Amino acid sequence: MHGLRATSDILQKIMTEVDANLSKDVLNVLQRWRLDAEALDMPLTLYLGVDVGGTNTRVAVINEYERVCALNNPGPDQPKSGAFLALAKFKCSTLTTLIEKLRTVGQQLVQATKKKPISAVVSVAGPVTENGQKVSLTNYEGEKDLGVRQLPSILFNHESTRFINDLAASCQGINSLGEEGRVGRYFDQLWSNNPLPENLSLNPTNYLVLSMGTGLGCGVLAILPNGIHEVIALETGHISVTNMSHKHTDTPEEAQLYDWLSDRVYKGRHTVEYEDICSGRGLAACYQFVVRNSPHADKTLTPETIAKRAGDDPNAHKAMFLHYKYLFRVAKELCIGLNCKAFFLTGDNQIYNNEFVKNNQELFHKEFLDHPKVEWIKDGICYRQTRRTELNLRGALYSARRLAVSADIERDVEKVEKKKQLVKVPHPAWTLPPLALGALLCYATLKYFKKLQ
């Protein structure tokens, strides 16, 4: 158990490396893990998590032994499920560079531990197919298609490696925080001034997860009969925007926004999707709509600049308000449709925009409750992320461990089945009814004595 606090201190450091070389501190921890395992005469079990972003890739591992130690003896800064060790963070935007740098990480990891991870999950931006075996990295330059078996074998066990969508990884990150009882450390409740307890866990209900970034990420943590939350990745950012009633005071302006966006994005052939408003490009589009009739307004502002100006510039404020108004509208529709009693707003953009959202919470709450089935969601809770954490990386590691556990269960089942097949099949006579079996034994006995005579 020694060294848990030292490991935890390293885990809290922000990764600043731009290449794939592991720091001296990280290598020391990996070597200590190996020596501890040898001293205790036990296997060193590692799970690997990778978060592939458009610019940066992050790599981390969890040591199962230290995870169990932390579970039994959690410290003030030590998650009960075991802290992860951040191995490396490097810049990357092509498949060739990604594979090469992951190979470099693998060489150093195996050299230090004499063991490669037993399972791995890679969080990616893009559609994942073939049961997690392939992905198309939409935010990469050049070739985008990547398969599990293209990943360097020195770091990845191909039989127990999977890709998951980045929003699904965020959902699993929340799942892991829920199991650790640490949700309240990174989220608060929007329309309530009461602070959340830091040891907050997830309730046995469905949770919606939304994240505005390059697009609109949507997912749901669906509660199963066994009490476990399972992630369902959604594409509901692409559903059509819901119109207000014809008597609503906002309807005329909204109709103008829909027509303007439809012409701009779809040449008027299709209606508007939520992602056309609830995304980086959506925020820029909202601003351009607001200033469309202002000849002197700068119509080339970036989403980042618009967000920065939302506090003092009326046009930026209006654009940001539309941007979030539709986020709460899609939250309302999905909470009703998916029977969710609460929803999470996640991501760095949400953290950055928290002050704006908090200042307009009453209007956003009003938007959320504006529905004929308001009774279904009147007690709905909005959790907004307030503190940065490697949510995708946490989710990838959490999924890697579940993948390893599932593989162990499958192997145990196979062993039982093989043992059953090895059991000798009894002679057909022993399957006869008792009277017939008795008669057969009597006949065989008489024949035997007759031979003796």
C-alpha positions as CSV (number, residue, x, y, z in Angstrom):
1,M,0.0,0.0,0.0
2,H,2.9,2.4,0.4
3,G,3.2,5.1,-2.2
4,L,-0.5,5.7,-2.7
5,R,-0.2,9.3,-1.7
6,A,2.9,9.9,-3.9
7,T,1.0,8.4,-6.8
8,S,-2.0,10.6,-6.1
9,D,0.1,13.7,-6.0
10,I,1.5,12.9,-9.5
11,L,-2.0,12.2,-10.8
12,Q,-3.2,15.7,-9.9
13,K,-0.5,17.3,-12.0
14,I,-1.6,18.7,-15.3
15,M,0.0,17.0,-18.2
16,T,2.1,19.5,-20.2
17,E,4.3,17.2,-22.3
18,V,4.1,17.9,-26.0
19,D,5.9,14.6,-27.0
20,A,5.4,11.0,-26.1
21,N,8.3,10.7,-23.6
22,L,7.3,9.8,-20.1
23,S,8.5,12.0,-17.3
24,K,11.0,10.8,-14.7
25,D,8.3,10.9,-12.0
26,V,6.0,8.7,-14.1
27,L,8.7,6.2,-14.9
28,N,9.5,6.0,-11.1
29,V,5.9,5.2,-10.3
30,L,5.7,2.5,-13.0
31,Q,9.0,0.9,-11.8
32,R,7.7,1.0,-8.2
33,W,4.5,-0.8,-9.3
34,R,6.6,-3.6,-10.9
35,L,8.8,-4.0,-7.7
36,D,5.7,-4.0,-5.4
37,A,4.1,-6.7,-7.6
38,E,7.3,-8.8,-7.5
39,A,7.7,-8.4,-3.7
40,L,4.1,-9.5,-3.1
41,D,4.4,-12.3,-5.7
42,M,1.3,-11.1,-7.5
43,P,0.5,-10.1,-11.1
44,L,0.7,-6.5,-12.2
45,T,-2.7,-5.7,-13.7
46,L,-2.9,-2.5,-15.7
47,Y,-5.8,-0.9,-17.6
48,L,-5.1,1.6,-20.4
49,G,-7.2,4.7,-21.3
50,V,-6.5,7.0,-24.3
51,D,-8.4,10.2,-25.2
52,V,-7.8,11.2,-28.9
53,G,-8.7,14.8,-29.4
54,G,-8.4,16.9,-32.5
55,T,-5.1,18.4,-31.3
56,N,-4.0,16.6,-28.2
57,T,-3.9,12.9,-27.2
58,R,-3.8,11.9,-23.5
59,V,-2.7,8.4,-22.2
60,A,-3.2,7.0,-18.7
61,V,-3.2,3.7,-16.8
62,I,-4.8,2.3,-13.7
63,N,-3.0,-0.3,-11.5
64,E,-5.6,-2.7,-10.2
65,Y,-3.7,-3.4,-7.0
66,E,-3.6,0.3,-6.0
67,R,-7.2,0.6,-7.1
68,V,-8.2,-2.0,-4.5
69,C,-6.0,-0.5,-1.9
70,A,-7.6,2.9,-2.5
71,L,-11.1,1.3,-2.3
72,N,-10.3,-0.1,1.1
73,N,-8.4,2.9,2.4
74,P,-9.5,6.1,0.6
75,G,-7.4,9.2,1.4
76,P,-8.7,12.8,1.1
77,D,-7.4,13.2,-2.4
78,Q,-7.6,9.6,-3.5
79,P,-10.7,8.4,-5.4
80,K,-12.2,5.3,-3.9
81,S,-11.9,3.5,-7.3
82,G,-8.1,4.2,-7.6
83,A,-6.5,7.2,-9.1
84,F,-5.2,6.9,-12.7
85,L,-1.6,7.7,-13.6
86,A,-1.3,10.2,-16.4
87,L,1.4,8.8,-18.7
88,A,1.7,11.4,-21.5
89,K,0.0,14.2,-23.4
90,F,1.1,14.9,-27.0
91,K,0.0,16.9,-29.9
92,C,-1.2,14.9,-32.8
93,S,-3.6,15.3,-35.8
94,T,-2.7,12.4,-38.2
95,L,-2.9,8.7,-37.9
96,T,0.8,8.1,-38.7
97,T,1.9,10.4,-35.9
98,L,-0.7,8.9,-33.5
99,I,0.4,5.3,-34.0
100,E,4.1,6.3,-33.8
101,K,3.7,8.2,-30.5
102,L,1.6,5.5,-29.0
103,R,4.3,3.0,-29.9
104,T,6.8,5.3,-28.1
105,V,4.6,5.3,-25.0
106,G,4.3,1.6,-25.1
107,Q,8.0,0.9,-25.4
108,Q,8.7,3.0,-22.2
109,L,5.7,1.5,-20.3
110,V,6.8,-2.1,-21.0
111,Q,10.4,-1.3,-20.3
112,A,9.4,0.1,-16.9
113,T,6.8,-2.5,-15.9
114,K,7.8,-5.6,-18.0
115,K,4.0,-5.8,-18.7
116,K,1.6,-4.3,-21.1
117,P,-2.0,-3.4,-20.1
118,I,-4.5,-6.3,-20.3
119,S,-7.2,-4.1,-21.7
120,A,-7.6,-0.7,-23.3
121,V,-10.3,1.7,-24.4
122,V,-9.7,4.6,-26.8
123,S,-12.0,7.7,-26.7
124,V,-12.4,9.2,-30.2
125,A,-14.3,11.9,-32.0
126,G,-16.2,10.2,-34.8
127,P,-18.4,7.3,-35.7
128,V,-17.4,4.0,-34.1
129,T,-18.4,0.8,-36.0
130,E,-18.0,-3.0,-35.9
131,N,-18.5,-3.3,-32.1
132,G,-15.8,-0.9,-31.3
133,Q,-13.2,-2.3,-33.7
134,K,-13.1,0.7,-36.2
135,V,-13.5,4.4,-36.1
136,S,-13.4,7.3,-38.6
137,L,-11.6,10.2,-36.9
138,T,-13.6,13.2,-38.2
139,N,-11.2,15.7,-36.6
140,Y,-8.0,14.3,-38.2
141,E,-6.1,15.4,-41.3
142,G,-5.7,13.1,-44.2
143,E,-6.6,9.4,-43.7
144,K,-9.3,9.1,-41.0
145,D,-10.1,5.4,-40.8
146,L,-8.5,3.5,-38.0
147,G,-8.8,-0.2,-36.9
148,V,-7.9,-1.7,-33.5
149,R,-5.3,-3.9,-35.1
150,Q,-3.5,-0.9,-36.5
151,L,-2.7,0.2,-33.0
152,P,0.9,-0.8,-31.8
153,S,0.8,-4.2,-30.3
154,I,3.5,-3.3,-27.7
155,L,0.9,-1.2,-25.9
156,F,-2.5,-2.7,-26.9
157,N,-3.8,-6.2,-26.5
158,H,-5.9,-6.2,-29.7
159,E,-8.3,-8.9,-28.4
160,S,-9.3,-6.6,-25.5
161,T,-9.1,-3.1,-27.0
162,R,-12.1,-1.1,-28.1
163,F,-12.9,2.4,-29.5
164,I,-15.7,4.4,-27.9
165,N,-17.2,7.8,-29.0
166,D,-16.0,10.7,-27.0
167,L,-19.5,11.6,-25.7
168,A,-19.9,8.0,-24.6
169,A,-16.6,8.3,-22.8
170,S,-17.8,11.4,-21.0
171,C,-20.9,9.5,-19.9
172,Q,-18.7,6.7,-18.6
173,G,-16.6,9.4,-16.9
174,I,-19.7,10.5,-15.0
175,N,-20.5,6.9,-14.3
176,S,-17.1,6.5,-12.7
177,L,-17.5,9.6,-10.6
178,G,-20.9,8.3,-9.5
179,E,-19.4,5.0,-8.3
180,E,-16.7,7.0,-6.5
181,G,-19.3,9.3,-4.9
182,R,-17.5,12.3,-6.4
183,V,-20.1,13.9,-8.7
184,G,-20.5,16.9,-6.4
185,R,-16.8,17.7,-6.7
186,Y,-17.1,18.6,-10.4
187,F,-20.7,19.5,-10.9
188,D,-23.3,21.7,-9.2
189,Q,-27.1,22.0,-9.6
190,L,-28.0,25.0,-11.8
191,W,-31.4,26.2,-10.5
192,S,-30.6,25.7,-6.9
193,N,-28.4,27.7,-4.5
194,N,-27.8,24.7,-2.3
195,P,-24.3,23.2,-2.8
196,L,-24.2,19.5,-3.8
197,P,-22.5,17.2,-1.4
198,E,-19.0,16.2,-2.7
199,N,-19.8,12.5,-2.1
200,L,-22.8,12.6,-4.4
201,S,-23.6,9.4,-6.3
202,L,-26.0,8.6,-9.1
203,N,-29.6,7.6,-8.3
204,P,-31.2,4.6,-10.0
205,T,-32.8,6.7,-12.8
206,N,-31.9,7.7,-16.4
207,Y,-29.6,10.7,-16.9
208,L,-29.2,12.7,-20.1
209,V,-25.7,14.0,-20.9
210,L,-25.2,17.0,-23.3
211,S,-22.0,18.6,-24.5
212,M,-21.7,21.6,-26.9
213,G,-18.4,21.8,-28.8
214,T,-17.6,21.2,-32.4
215,G,-21.0,19.6,-32.6
216,L,-23.7,18.7,-30.0
217,G,-22.9,15.5,-28.2
218,C,-25.8,13.6,-26.7
219,G,-25.9,10.5,-24.6
220,V,-27.9,8.8,-21.9
221,L,-26.9,6.9,-18.8
222,A,-29.7,4.3,-18.8
223,I,-30.4,2.4,-15.5
224,L,-30.5,-1.4,-15.9
225,P,-32.5,-3.8,-13.8
226,N,-29.2,-4.8,-12.0
227,G,-28.7,-1.2,-10.9
228,I,-25.9,-0.4,-13.3
229,H,-26.0,2.6,-15.6
230,E,-25.3,1.7,-19.2
231,V,-24.3,4.3,-21.8
232,I,-26.3,4.8,-24.9
233,A,-24.6,7.2,-27.4
234,L,-27.2,9.2,-29.2
235,E,-27.3,11.3,-32.5
236,T,-30.2,13.4,-31.3
237,G,-28.3,16.6,-31.9
238,H,-29.4,16.1,-35.5
239,I,-33.2,16.0,-34.8
240,S,-35.2,18.9,-36.1
241,V,-35.7,21.9,-33.9
242,T,-39.1,22.1,-32.2
243,N,-41.2,25.2,-33.0
244,M,-43.0,27.3,-30.5
245,S,-46.8,27.7,-30.6
246,H,-48.1,30.2,-33.0
247,K,-49.3,32.4,-30.1
248,H,-45.9,32.5,-28.4
249,T,-44.3,36.0,-28.4
250,D,-40.9,34.6,-29.6
251,T,-42.4,32.7,-32.6
252,P,-41.9,35.5,-35.2
253,E,-38.2,35.9,-34.4
254,E,-37.7,32.2,-34.2
255,A,-39.3,31.7,-37.6
256,Q,-36.9,34.3,-39.1
257,L,-34.0,32.4,-37.5
258,Y,-35.1,29.1,-38.9
259,D,-35.5,30.5,-42.4
260,W,-32.2,32.3,-42.3
261,L,-30.3,29.3,-41.0
262,S,-32.1,26.9,-43.4
263,D,-31.1,29.1,-46.4
264,R,-27.6,29.4,-45.1
265,V,-26.9,25.8,-44.3
266,Y,-29.3,23.8,-46.5
267,K,-30.2,26.3,-49.2
268,G,-33.7,26.2,-47.9
269,R,-34.2,22.5,-48.6
270,H,-34.3,21.2,-45.0
271,T,-35.4,22.4,-41.6
272,V,-32.9,23.3,-38.9
273,E,-31.2,20.8,-36.6
274,Y,-30.4,21.5,-32.9
275,E,-26.7,21.1,-33.8
276,D,-27.0,24.0,-36.2
277,I,-27.5,26.3,-33.2
278,C,-26.0,24.3,-30.3
279,S,-22.4,24.1,-31.5
280,G,-19.4,26.3,-32.1
281,R,-20.5,27.0,-35.6
282,G,-24.0,27.4,-34.3
283,L,-23.0,30.2,-31.9
284,A,-21.2,32.0,-34.8
285,A,-24.4,31.6,-36.9
286,C,-26.5,33.0,-34.1
287,Y,-24.3,36.1,-33.9
288,Q,-24.4,36.6,-37.6
289,F,-28.2,36.3,-37.5
290,V,-28.5,38.9,-34.7
291,V,-26.3,41.4,-36.6
292,R,-27.5,40.6,-40.1
293,N,-29.0,44.0,-40.6
294,S,-26.2,45.9,-38.9
295,P,-23.9,47.1,-41.7
296,H,-21.0,48.1,-39.4
297,A,-21.0,44.9,-37.2
298,D,-18.1,42.5,-37.6
299,K,-19.7,39.3,-38.9
300,T,-16.5,37.3,-38.8
301,L,-16.2,36.9,-35.0
302,T,-15.1,33.5,-33.8
303,P,-17.3,31.6,-31.2
304,E,-14.5,32.2,-28.6
305,T,-14.7,35.9,-29.1
306,I,-18.5,36.0,-29.0
307,A,-18.5,34.0,-25.7
308,K,-15.9,36.5,-24.3
309,R,-18.1,39.5,-25.2
310,A,-21.4,38.0,-24.1
311,G,-21.1,39.9,-20.8
312,D,-21.0,43.4,-22.2
313,D,-21.9,43.3,-25.9
314,P,-25.7,43.1,-26.4
315,N,-25.3,41.4,-29.8
316,A,-23.0,38.7,-28.4
317,H,-25.3,38.4,-25.4
318,K,-28.3,37.8,-27.6
319,A,-26.4,35.2,-29.7
320,M,-25.2,33.4,-26.6
321,F,-28.7,33.4,-25.2
322,L,-30.1,31.8,-28.4
323,H,-27.3,29.3,-28.3
324,Y,-28.2,28.1,-24.8
325,K,-32.0,28.6,-25.1
326,Y,-32.0,25.8,-27.7
327,L,-29.7,23.6,-25.6
328,F,-32.3,23.7,-22.8
329,R,-35.1,23.1,-25.3
330,V,-33.4,19.9,-26.6
331,A,-32.7,18.9,-23.0
332,K,-36.5,19.2,-22.3
333,E,-37.5,17.2,-25.4
334,L,-35.0,14.4,-24.6
335,C,-35.7,14.3,-20.9
336,I,-39.4,13.7,-21.7
337,G,-38.7,11.2,-24.6
338,L,-36.1,9.2,-22.7
339,N,-37.7,9.5,-19.2
340,C,-34.7,11.2,-17.7
341,K,-35.2,12.9,-14.3
342,A,-31.9,14.9,-14.5
343,F,-29.4,16.0,-17.1
344,F,-25.7,16.9,-17.2
345,L,-24.1,19.8,-19.1
346,T,-20.4,18.9,-19.6
347,G,-17.3,20.1,-21.3
348,D,-14.7,22.9,-21.2
349,N,-17.1,25.3,-23.0
350,Q,-19.7,24.8,-20.3
351,I,-17.1,25.5,-17.6
352,Y,-16.0,28.7,-19.5
353,N,-19.7,29.8,-19.9
354,N,-20.9,29.0,-16.4
355,E,-21.3,32.6,-15.3
356,F,-23.4,33.5,-18.3
357,V,-25.6,30.4,-17.8
358,K,-26.0,31.1,-14.0
359,N,-26.9,34.7,-14.7
360,N,-29.7,33.6,-17.0
361,Q,-30.8,30.5,-15.2
362,E,-34.4,31.7,-14.5
363,L,-35.1,32.2,-18.3
364,F,-33.4,28.9,-19.1
365,H,-35.5,27.1,-16.4
366,K,-38.6,28.7,-17.9
367,E,-37.7,27.4,-21.3
368,F,-37.1,23.9,-19.9
369,L,-40.5,23.8,-18.3
370,D,-42.4,25.1,-21.3
371,H,-44.0,21.8,-22.4
372,P,-47.5,20.2,-22.3
373,K,-46.0,17.3,-20.3
374,V,-44.4,19.7,-17.7
375,E,-45.5,17.4,-14.9
376,W,-43.0,14.8,-16.1
377,I,-40.0,17.2,-15.8
378,K,-41.0,19.8,-13.2
379,D,-38.6,18.3,-10.7
380,G,-35.9,17.8,-13.3
381,I,-32.3,18.6,-12.1
382,C,-29.7,20.3,-14.3
383,Y,-26.1,19.4,-13.3
384,R,-23.5,21.7,-14.9
385,Q,-19.8,21.0,-14.9
386,T,-18.0,23.6,-12.9
387,R,-14.5,22.1,-12.5
388,R,-12.2,20.7,-15.2
389,T,-11.3,17.0,-15.1
390,E,-10.2,14.5,-17.7
391,L,-13.8,13.2,-18.0
392,N,-13.2,11.4,-21.3
393,L,-10.0,9.8,-20.0
394,R,-11.7,8.7,-16.8
395,G,-14.5,7.2,-18.9
396,A,-12.0,5.3,-21.2
397,L,-10.2,3.8,-18.1
398,Y,-13.5,2.9,-16.5
399,S,-14.6,1.2,-19.7
400,A,-11.2,-0.6,-20.0
401,R,-11.7,-2.1,-16.6
402,R,-15.2,-3.2,-17.4
403,L,-13.9,-4.7,-20.6
404,A,-11.3,-6.7,-18.7
405,V,-13.9,-7.9,-16.1
406,S,-16.3,-9.0,-18.9
407,A,-13.4,-10.9,-20.6
408,D,-12.6,-12.7,-17.3
409,I,-16.3,-13.7,-16.9
410,E,-16.4,-15.0,-20.5
411,R,-13.2,-17.1,-19.9
412,D,-14.7,-18.5,-16.7
413,V,-17.8,-19.6,-18.5
414,E,-15.8,-21.2,-21.3
415,K,-13.8,-23.2,-18.7
416,V,-17.0,-24.4,-17.1
417,E,-18.4,-25.5,-20.5
418,K,-15.2,-27.3,-21.4
419,K,-15.2,-29.2,-18.0
420,K,-18.8,-30.2,-18.7
421,Q,-17.7,-31.6,-22.1
422,L,-14.9,-33.5,-20.5
423,V,-17.1,-35.4,-18.0
424,K,-17.5,-39.0,-19.1
425,V,-20.8,-39.9,-20.6
426,P,-22.5,-42.7,-18.6
427,H,-23.3,-46.0,-20.2
428,P,-26.8,-45.9,-21.7
429,A,-28.0,-48.6,-19.3
430,W,-27.7,-46.2,-16.3
431,T,-30.2,-43.9,-17.9
432,L,-32.9,-46.7,-17.8
433,P,-35.9,-46.4,-15.4
434,P,-35.3,-48.1,-12.0
435,L,-37.4,-51.2,-12.6
436,A,-35.9,-51.8,-16.0
437,L,-32.4,-51.2,-14.6
438,G,-33.1,-53.7,-11.8
439,A,-34.3,-56.3,-14.2
440,L,-31.2,-55.8,-16.4
441,L,-28.9,-56.2,-13.3
442,C,-30.7,-59.5,-12.3
443,Y,-30.4,-60.9,-15.8
444,A,-26.7,-60.0,-15.9
445,T,-26.1,-61.6,-12.5
446,L,-27.8,-64.9,-13.5
447,K,-25.8,-65.0,-16.7
448,Y,-22.6,-64.5,-14.7
449,F,-23.4,-67.3,-12.2
450,K,-24.4,-69.7,-15.1
451,K,-20.9,-69.1,-16.6
452,L,-19.3,-70.0,-13.3
453,Q,-21.2,-73.3,-13.2
